[in-house]
Amino acid sequence: MEEVSRQRPDVNDWPKGVRKIGIDELDCLGIDKHGGFYWQGKQVNVKRIVLTFGQKVYAFVGITAAALVTMSAIVQE
């Protein structure tokens, strides 16, 4: 298996006024025992994705189909 190449961020697509973090700024990052993420002591709000009932049904159907295809490929060998 080939090694996956590193991807460099395309900073031209970033909003105006946003810049990369320097190595000397990594001390500004923090995490607590509950997995909370902090920047300079202030908690960073991370949005959680909540699926609707229909999205959950589609996900279940897709995962079930993928599992059945995988099992049928294993059985055929």
C-alpha positions as CSV (number, residue, x, y, z in Angstrom):
1,M,0.0,0.0,0.0
2,E,1.4,3.4,-1.0
3,E,1.9,6.0,1.7
4,V,-0.7,8.8,1.6
5,S,0.9,12.1,0.8
6,R,0.6,15.0,3.1
7,Q,-1.9,17.7,2.1
8,R,-1.0,21.3,2.5
9,P,-3.8,23.7,3.3
10,D,-4.9,26.1,0.6
11,V,-4.9,29.3,2.6
12,N,-6.2,31.2,-0.4
13,D,-9.7,29.6,0.3
14,W,-9.7,30.7,3.9
15,P,-11.8,33.8,5.0
16,K,-10.0,37.1,5.2
17,G,-8.2,37.6,8.5
18,V,-7.6,33.9,9.1
19,R,-4.0,32.6,9.3
20,K,-2.2,29.4,10.1
21,I,-1.1,28.6,13.7
22,G,2.6,28.8,14.3
23,I,4.5,26.1,16.2
24,D,5.1,28.5,19.0
25,E,1.3,29.0,19.4
26,L,0.6,25.3,20.1
27,D,0.8,26.0,23.8
28,C,-2.5,27.9,23.4
29,L,-4.3,24.7,22.8
30,G,-5.8,22.7,25.6
31,I,-8.1,19.8,26.4
32,D,-9.8,18.8,29.6
33,K,-10.6,15.3,31.1
34,H,-14.0,15.3,29.4
35,G,-12.6,16.0,25.9
36,G,-13.4,19.7,26.0
37,F,-11.3,21.7,23.6
38,Y,-9.8,25.0,24.6
39,W,-7.9,27.9,22.9
40,Q,-6.1,30.3,25.3
41,G,-8.2,29.0,28.2
42,K,-11.6,29.6,26.5
43,Q,-13.7,26.7,25.5
44,V,-14.1,26.2,21.7
45,N,-17.8,25.5,20.8
46,V,-18.0,22.4,18.6
47,K,-21.3,21.7,16.9
48,R,-22.6,18.2,17.1
49,I,-24.4,16.7,14.1
50,V,-27.9,15.4,14.9
51,L,-29.5,13.2,12.2
52,T,-33.2,13.4,11.5
53,F,-35.2,10.1,11.6
54,G,-35.1,9.9,7.8
55,Q,-31.4,10.3,7.7
56,K,-31.0,7.6,10.3
57,V,-33.2,5.2,8.3
58,Y,-31.1,5.9,5.1
59,A,-27.9,5.3,7.1
60,F,-29.2,2.0,8.5
61,V,-30.3,0.8,5.1
62,G,-26.9,1.8,3.6
63,I,-24.9,0.1,6.3
64,T,-27.0,-3.0,6.1
65,A,-26.6,-3.2,2.4
66,A,-22.8,-2.8,2.7
67,A,-22.7,-5.5,5.3
68,L,-24.7,-7.9,3.1
69,V,-22.5,-7.2,0.1
70,T,-19.4,-7.9,2.3
71,M,-20.8,-11.1,3.7
72,S,-21.8,-12.3,0.2
73,A,-18.3,-11.6,-1.1
74,I,-16.8,-13.6,1.8
75,V,-19.2,-16.5,1.3
76,Q,-18.4,-16.7,-2.5
77,E,-14.7,-17.2,-1.9
